[in-house]
Amino acid sequence: MTLRRIVLMRHGQTEYNLDGRMQGHLDTKLTEQGQAQAAAAAPVLAEIPLDRIVSSDLSRAHETALAVAASVGLPVTTDVRLRETHLGDWQGSTTREIEEDSPGAIGAWRADPRWTPPGGESRVDVVARSMPLVDELDAEFAADPDARAVLLVAHGGMIAGLTCGLLDLPESSWPVIGGMGNAKWAVVARRDDHPRWRLSGYNIGA
């Protein structure tokens, strides 16, 4: 076991973030502020000895990853499994609009990781599609004698779910892992004598 640290970074600000709109799989781009957030985070993350950068293929995450990569000196690969939760019919709407159409739906969605927006996927679904990527990275580095660290650049909902999956939390506890600010990150780590992933930090920023 030589994959010792995973850094999970959320993309910088987008116009949809500013407007409070659900993005999901919609391919939105960073605002100028979002680009500045990514640029500010880059030198901080460059202090971590990273060995790989993998990003969601959606533009807002990929742009953020490229900003970090420029400081770290690593290439960026993309993986569709790091996309945000598909929010189905909710994509493009604000929470207020959703509540007007379906009172109580937002609360139910936040409280139950198996609750699925119409036409979308649940947080459990997101973890099921993203965990295999970690397993593949784990297998790739398994024979490497050096401790390795990877940066995954993705989305708030995906990161919250994947963090819960990596920590092997019971689903009833998943809502305790809350949202993450733009261009902030979480860190999970482990040791040879304690092979389970442990949360080292959450919502860390530049």
N, C-alpha and C positions, 0 to 999 in steps of 0.2 A: 504493500500500500504506500504509494508515494504522492498521490494527489492529496495534499494536506490543507489547501485553502481554496475556497471559492468566494469570489467577490461578485455580488449581484447588483448591478447598477441600473437605475432607472434613467431613461432619456431626459433631455432638457425640455424646457417649456415649449408648448405649441399653442397655436391660436385656440384650439379646442379646449386646452387647459384653461386658458384665460376666460373663455365663455362658459366653462363648466359643462362642456358637452362630452358625452360618451364617445370614445374613439374606437375601441375594439380593434378590428382588422382594417379600419379605414386608414389610408396611408397619408397621414398628415405630416407636415414638416416643422422644423424648429423655427421659433421666432428669433429675432436678434437677441433677445434676452436668453432664450434657450441656448443659442450658440455661445453666448458669453458664459453661461453656467457650465457648459461642457468644457470650455477652455479653462475656466477656473479650477475645475475638478481634475483636469489632466495632470498637472504637475504633482498634485497630492497623490494620485494613484500611481504615478511614475516612481514613487518611493517604495512601492510594494514590488518585490521581485517577481513579476508576472512572467508566465511562460506561454500563454495563449490568450487570445481575445476572440470571443465568439459573440456575434450580435444577432438579434432578430433581424429579419430581412426588411422590416418596415423602416421607412426613411428616417423617422425621428430617432429611432434607436441606432441605426447605421451611422447617421451623421454624428451622433454623440460618441460612438465607438471610434470613429475615424479621428476625432479630436484627441481622444486619449491615446490612440495608437501613435499619433504624431509625436507625443512626448515620450512614450514608452519605447518606441522603435520596433514595434511588432506589426505584422499584417493583421487584417481583420477578415475572419471568415463569417459567413452568415448561415443561419439555420432557422428554417420556418417554424420549428418547434418552440422557439423562444418568443413567438408572437404573443400579443396580449390576448386575454380572454375574448373569444368571439361573442359579441353582445347581441347578435341577431337584430331583431326589430328595434332595439334600443339605440343602435349606433347612429350617431348624429344628433341625438336628443339630449336635453338637459334632464337632471334628476327631477326638477319641478314638473317638466312636461310628462315624464313617465309617471310620476305620482298622480297627476291630474287624470291620466288615462287609466291607471291601475293602482288605486290607493293601497298602500302597504307593501307594494312589490319590492321597492328598494330595500326596505327593512328586512324583508324575508330573504332577499338575495344576499345581503350582508351577513345575516345570521346563520345561514345554512349553506355549507360549501357544495351541497348537491343540488341546490335550487338553480334552475336554468332559465335565463331570459328567453322569451319566445324566439325560436329560430337560432338560438345561440348555444353556448356550451357552459357547463358548470366549472367551478374551480377545481373540483375533483378531476374533471376531464383535462383541464390544463396541466395538472400535475402528472397525470398519466401519460401525456404526450411529451412532457419536458424531462421527466426523470431519466428516460433512456439515454438522453444526451449526456447526462452526468455519468451514467454507467459506462458509456462508450469512452469518455475521457478517462475515467477511472481505469478501465482496462488498458487503454493506450499507455498510461504511465505506470502500470503495475510493475513492470520489470525494471523501471528506472531507479537507480540507487539514490538519486537526489530528490529532495522534497520539492514538489511542484505546486504552482498556483495558477488558477485561470480566472479570467474576468468574463462574465456573461453580462452583456448589455441588453436590457429588455424593457419591461413595462411594469407599472406598479402592481396591478392585480396578479400578473404572472409571477412576479418576484415574491409576493406575499404567499402565494400558493406553493411555489417551489421551496421556499424556506420551510414551510410547514411539513412538506414531504421529506425534505432532507433531515429535519429534526425528528421525523417519525412521530409527530404529534397526533393524538386521536382527533378525528374530524370535529368532535364537539368543541375542541380547543382552538380550531383554526381562526375563529374571529378575533382572538387575542392578538394576532399579528396584524397590525393596522397598516394604514397607507404609508406611502413613502414620498418625500418631496422630489421635485424635479432635480435630476443630476445628483441625486444622493444614492447611497448604496448600503448594502448589508454584507456582512462577512460571516461565513461559517468555516470552522476549522476542526481538525482532528489530529490525534497523535497515534503512534504505533501502539502504545499501551492503553489507548482509549479510542477505539476505532469508530465510535459513533460521532456523527457530526454534532458540533456544539455551536451555539450562536455566540459569536465574538463581538458583534456590533450590529446596530440596525439604525437606519435613517442617518447615516454618517454623511457629513458634507464638507466641502472645502472651507 
